[in-house]
């Protein structure tokens, strides 16, 4: 899932980076309230805090991975896959703006921006993607663990103290090129360096490191899977699996042949014992 902020308040967490951690905790509060309405006490939540957009400007947003259900008080599992956008949008907006007002209590301009933002919808993508495979889930999480603000291959030119790089525009899906003065480009990148000890990946519920022993035991039982022994295929089986043809069956008389030698482009003819 995805939680975003309107551009009017993007710059506030630059100075007070702790606001991003507070917003992450708010996401936990939202889901905790919703799950509790359905008698679910324990659920899993991972929030990945991102501060950059496609053009590497400062654009804080939150990628969320959530368990579709959770454990009730008696530690039985209950599925839950419905999340009403109106409830989350209104609550998310209220909690975020309340935190900014608390962080900047005497700023007149901040009060005006907060009043303006109360009339806006904070975009939330609650539909998301279903990660029902361990490999897919790991790939998805891996994208947000150590992802830089800009990949080196996107920088196409550097001359006369000007840096040119490309990005894919979200709206048009087209490749766009942007040229910035050197120090402005460096400044953009520096904004995304978090303070020492700041956690950009935050885990809550039964995805957290420290959970109760009885809950941990229940999770192990619930997600227990059989481990199958993977038997490696022979070269003959691999070729048949890939091409659908048995390399030891004669294409003329269809009798089984014996391998006596094969040719290697580097080592020449090699004899098979």
C-alpha positions as CSV (number, residue, x, y, z in Angstrom):
1,X,0.0,0.0,0.0
2,X,1.0,3.6,-0.4
3,X,0.5,6.7,1.9
4,X,1.4,10.1,0.6
5,X,1.4,13.8,1.7
6,X,0.3,16.9,-0.2
7,X,3.2,19.0,-1.7
8,X,2.4,21.9,0.6
9,X,3.8,20.1,3.6
10,X,6.7,18.2,1.9
11,X,9.4,20.5,3.3
12,X,8.4,20.3,7.0
13,X,10.2,17.0,7.7
14,X,13.4,18.3,6.1
15,X,14.2,20.3,9.3
16,X,12.4,18.0,11.8
17,X,13.1,14.6,10.4
18,X,11.5,13.0,13.4
19,X,8.1,13.9,11.9
20,X,8.6,11.1,9.4
21,X,8.9,8.6,12.3
22,X,5.8,10.1,13.8
23,X,3.9,9.8,10.5
24,X,5.0,6.1,10.4
25,X,3.6,5.6,13.9
26,X,0.3,7.2,12.8
27,X,0.0,4.6,10.0
28,X,0.3,1.9,12.7
29,X,-2.3,3.7,14.8
30,X,-4.8,3.7,11.9
31,X,-4.5,0.0,11.2
32,X,-4.5,-0.8,14.9
33,X,-7.8,1.0,15.3
34,X,-9.4,-0.7,12.2
35,X,-8.2,-4.2,13.2
36,X,-9.5,-3.7,16.7
37,X,-12.9,-3.0,15.4
38,X,-12.8,-6.5,14.0
39,X,-11.6,-8.2,17.2
40,X,-8.0,-8.6,15.9
41,X,-5.3,-7.9,18.5
42,X,-2.1,-8.8,16.6
43,X,-1.3,-8.0,13.0
44,X,1.9,-7.4,11.0
45,X,3.0,-4.1,9.5
46,X,6.1,-2.8,7.8
47,X,6.5,0.8,6.8
48,X,9.3,1.9,4.4
49,X,9.9,5.7,4.6
50,X,10.9,7.2,1.3
51,X,11.9,10.8,0.9
52,X,12.6,11.2,-2.9
53,X,10.5,11.3,-6.0
54,X,11.4,10.3,-9.6
55,X,13.3,13.5,-10.2
56,X,15.1,13.1,-6.8
57,X,13.4,16.1,-5.2
58,X,12.2,15.9,-1.6
59,X,8.9,14.1,-1.6
60,X,8.2,12.1,1.5
61,X,5.8,9.1,1.2
62,X,5.4,5.7,2.9
63,X,5.3,2.2,1.3
64,X,3.3,-0.1,3.5
65,X,3.3,-3.9,3.7
66,X,0.4,-5.3,5.8
67,X,-0.9,-8.7,6.8
68,X,-4.4,-9.4,5.4
69,X,-5.7,-10.4,8.8
70,X,-4.3,-11.1,12.2
71,X,-4.6,-13.1,15.4
72,X,-7.6,-12.6,17.7
73,X,-7.2,-12.4,21.5
74,X,-7.4,-16.2,21.7
75,X,-4.7,-16.4,19.1
76,X,-6.9,-17.8,16.3
77,X,-6.4,-16.3,12.8
78,X,-9.0,-14.0,11.2
79,X,-8.8,-12.8,7.6
80,X,-9.4,-9.1,7.0
81,X,-9.0,-7.6,3.5
82,X,-11.3,-4.6,3.5
83,X,-10.0,-1.1,4.3
84,X,-12.4,1.8,3.6
85,X,-10.6,4.7,1.9
86,X,-12.7,7.4,3.6
87,X,-11.9,6.3,7.1
88,X,-8.2,6.1,6.4
89,X,-8.0,9.2,4.4
90,X,-9.7,11.5,6.9
91,X,-7.9,10.0,9.9
92,X,-4.5,10.1,8.1
93,X,-5.0,13.8,7.2
94,X,-6.0,14.7,10.8
95,X,-3.1,12.9,12.4
96,X,-0.5,14.3,10.0
97,X,-1.7,17.9,10.2
98,X,-2.0,17.7,14.0
99,X,1.6,16.6,14.3
100,X,2.8,19.4,12.1
101,X,0.9,22.0,14.1
102,X,2.5,20.6,17.3
103,X,6.0,20.7,15.7
104,X,5.6,24.3,14.5
105,X,3.2,25.9,17.1
106,X,4.1,29.6,16.6
107,X,4.4,29.7,12.8
108,X,1.6,31.7,11.2
109,X,2.3,30.5,7.7
110,X,2.2,26.9,8.9
111,X,-1.3,27.5,10.4
112,X,-2.5,28.8,7.0
113,X,-1.1,25.8,5.1
114,X,-2.7,23.4,7.6
115,X,-6.1,25.1,7.1
116,X,-5.6,24.7,3.3
117,X,-4.6,21.1,3.6
118,X,-7.7,20.2,5.7
119,X,-9.7,20.8,2.5
120,X,-7.5,18.4,0.5
121,X,-7.6,14.6,0.1
122,X,-4.3,12.9,1.1
123,X,-3.8,10.2,-1.6
124,X,-3.8,6.7,-0.2
125,X,-3.5,3.6,-2.3
126,X,-5.3,1.0,-0.2
127,X,-5.7,-1.5,-3.0
128,X,-2.0,-2.3,-3.3
129,X,-0.6,-5.6,-4.5
130,X,-1.0,-9.1,-2.9
131,X,2.4,-10.5,-2.0
132,X,1.5,-14.2,-1.7
133,X,5.0,-15.5,-2.6
134,X,8.1,-15.3,-0.4
135,X,10.4,-14.4,-3.3
136,X,8.1,-11.7,-4.6
137,X,7.8,-10.3,-1.1
138,X,11.5,-10.2,-0.6
139,X,12.1,-8.5,-4.0
140,X,9.5,-5.9,-3.1
141,X,11.0,-5.2,0.3
142,X,14.5,-5.2,-1.1
143,X,13.6,-2.3,-3.4
144,X,13.2,-0.1,-0.4
145,X,15.9,-1.2,1.9
146,X,19.0,0.4,0.4
147,X,17.7,2.2,-2.7
148,X,19.6,5.4,-3.6
149,X,17.9,8.7,-4.5
150,X,19.3,8.4,-8.1
151,X,21.0,5.5,-9.9
152,X,24.3,6.4,-11.5
153,X,23.3,5.2,-15.0
154,X,20.5,7.9,-15.0
155,X,23.2,10.6,-15.1
156,X,23.8,11.3,-18.8
157,X,26.0,14.4,-18.9
158,X,28.2,16.6,-16.7
159,X,29.8,19.7,-18.2
160,X,30.2,23.4,-17.4
161,X,29.2,22.6,-13.8
162,X,25.8,21.3,-15.0
163,X,24.4,17.8,-14.4
164,X,21.9,16.2,-16.7
165,X,19.9,13.1,-15.7
166,X,16.7,11.4,-16.8
167,X,13.6,10.1,-14.9
168,X,10.3,8.5,-15.8
169,X,7.4,11.0,-15.3
170,X,4.7,9.4,-13.2
171,X,1.8,11.0,-15.0
172,X,2.9,10.6,-18.7
173,X,5.1,7.5,-18.2
174,X,7.6,9.2,-20.5
175,X,11.4,9.7,-20.1
176,X,12.2,13.3,-19.2
177,X,15.7,14.9,-18.9
178,X,16.5,17.5,-16.3
179,X,19.6,19.7,-16.1
180,X,20.6,21.3,-12.8
181,X,23.6,23.3,-11.5
182,X,26.1,21.1,-9.8
183,X,25.6,22.3,-6.3
184,X,21.8,22.3,-6.6
185,X,22.0,18.7,-7.8
186,X,24.3,17.8,-4.8
187,X,21.9,19.6,-2.5
188,X,19.0,17.5,-3.7
189,X,20.9,14.3,-2.8
190,X,22.0,15.6,0.6
191,X,18.4,16.2,1.6
192,X,17.8,12.4,1.5
193,X,20.6,11.6,4.0
194,X,18.8,10.6,7.2
195,X,20.3,11.4,10.6
196,X,22.4,8.8,12.3
197,X,20.3,6.1,13.8
198,X,17.2,7.0,11.9
199,X,15.1,3.9,11.0
200,X,13.8,4.2,7.4
201,X,12.3,0.7,7.7
202,X,9.9,0.3,10.6
203,X,8.3,-3.0,11.7
204,X,5.2,-3.3,13.9
205,X,3.0,-6.0,15.3
206,X,4.2,-9.6,14.7
207,X,6.8,-8.3,12.1
208,X,8.6,-6.5,15.0
209,X,11.7,-8.0,16.5
210,X,10.4,-8.5,20.0
211,X,7.0,-10.2,20.3
212,X,5.5,-12.3,23.0
213,X,6.6,-16.0,23.2
214,X,3.1,-17.4,22.9
215,X,2.4,-15.3,19.8
216,X,5.7,-16.3,18.3
217,X,4.9,-20.0,18.8
218,X,1.4,-19.5,17.3
219,X,2.9,-17.8,14.2
220,X,5.4,-20.7,13.7
221,X,2.5,-23.2,13.8
222,X,0.4,-21.2,11.5
223,X,3.0,-20.6,8.8
224,X,4.6,-24.0,9.1
225,X,5.4,-25.4,5.7
226,X,6.8,-28.7,4.5
227,X,10.4,-28.5,3.3
228,X,10.9,-30.5,0.1
229,X,14.3,-31.8,-0.7
230,X,15.4,-30.4,-4.1
231,X,17.1,-33.1,-6.2
232,X,19.4,-31.7,-8.8
233,X,18.7,-32.7,-12.4
234,X,21.2,-34.4,-14.6
235,X,22.4,-32.7,-17.8
236,X,20.1,-35.1,-19.8
237,X,17.1,-34.2,-17.7
238,X,17.9,-30.4,-17.9
239,X,18.0,-30.5,-21.7
240,X,14.8,-32.5,-21.9
241,X,13.1,-30.0,-19.5
242,X,14.3,-27.0,-21.5
243,X,13.9,-28.2,-25.1
244,X,11.5,-31.1,-24.8
245,X,13.9,-33.5,-26.6
246,X,16.0,-36.3,-25.1
247,X,19.6,-35.8,-26.2
248,X,20.3,-39.6,-26.0
249,X,17.5,-40.7,-28.2
250,X,18.5,-41.1,-31.9
251,X,16.3,-38.9,-34.1
252,X,16.4,-41.6,-36.9
253,X,15.9,-45.0,-35.3
254,X,14.7,-43.7,-31.8
255,X,17.0,-46.1,-30.0
256,X,18.8,-44.9,-26.9
257,X,22.4,-43.9,-27.5
258,X,25.4,-44.0,-25.2
259,X,27.6,-40.9,-24.6
260,X,31.2,-41.6,-25.6
261,X,32.6,-38.1,-26.3
262,X,31.5,-34.5,-26.7
263,X,33.1,-31.4,-28.2
264,X,34.0,-28.3,-26.2
265,X,34.8,-25.1,-28.1
266,X,37.7,-24.3,-25.8
267,X,39.1,-27.7,-24.9
268,X,38.3,-29.6,-28.1
269,X,37.1,-33.3,-28.1
270,X,36.6,-34.7,-24.6
271,X,35.9,-38.4,-24.0
272,X,33.3,-39.5,-21.6
273,X,34.3,-42.5,-19.4
